[in-house]
Amino acid sequence: GIQVEQSPPDLILQEGANSTLRCNFSDSVNNLQWFHQNPWGQLINLFYIPSGTKQNGRLSATTVATERYSLLYISSSQTTDSGVYFCAVVTGGFKTIFGAGTRLFVKA
Amino acid sequence: DTEVTQTPKHLVMGMTNKKSLKCEQHMGHRAMYWYKQKAKKPPELMFVYSYEKLSINESVPSRFSPECPNSSLLNLHLHALQPEDSALYLCASSPTSGADTQYFGPGTRLTVL
């Protein structure tokens, strides 16, 4: 089946720093989403981005479907950005596979 | 309104109990999902319902029994669970197909004693 790999697994930033999170996938996909999971477990939609580039405030994402990767950029990080960032892909109908996540901690 | 609600928020049950988790959405979505998430792991897909019909069952043990009584409601019936079934159970919905955005509920944190 399709493999989804995220890097780095862990990231510690000083408040105000920028970062790039990466998601590689091994086959073509119908859907790719980025989520932020807060400490209470809620998965918050960041981007629905099967291809192209999107921006939302300090966050932006780019998916290059032909090269099977997606990037999530966080600029001017804040302590509230801490949590786990997941990418998830959908292949073959509804089959949804999450990457292992990037655990981000932003220090004040 | 992009809200998926789940009840209860927390559940503690014994291995001989029968309980149910409930998920509701009023966005008119026709696909609903159950995921299981163990601590420090990503969510894993359990079941998908599309137009109230079971579309995916990821070889989940029969002690988990999903039910979709209507397009807004998804239940997960639990019976004879094991301590290793303790996890966060997440519900999601999407408009029609897997190619659509999935919206997640806050989850039910289940502990099996």
Interface residues (C-beta under 8 A of the other chain):
Chain A: N30 N31 Q33 F35 W40 G41 Q42 L43 N45 Y48 P50 F86 A88 V90 G92 G93 F94 K95 T96 I97 F98 G99 A100 G101
Chain B: T2 A31 Y33 Q37 K41 P42 P43 E44 L45 V48 S50 S55 I56 L88 L90 A92 S97 G98 A99 D100 T101 Q102 Y103 F104 P106 G107 R109
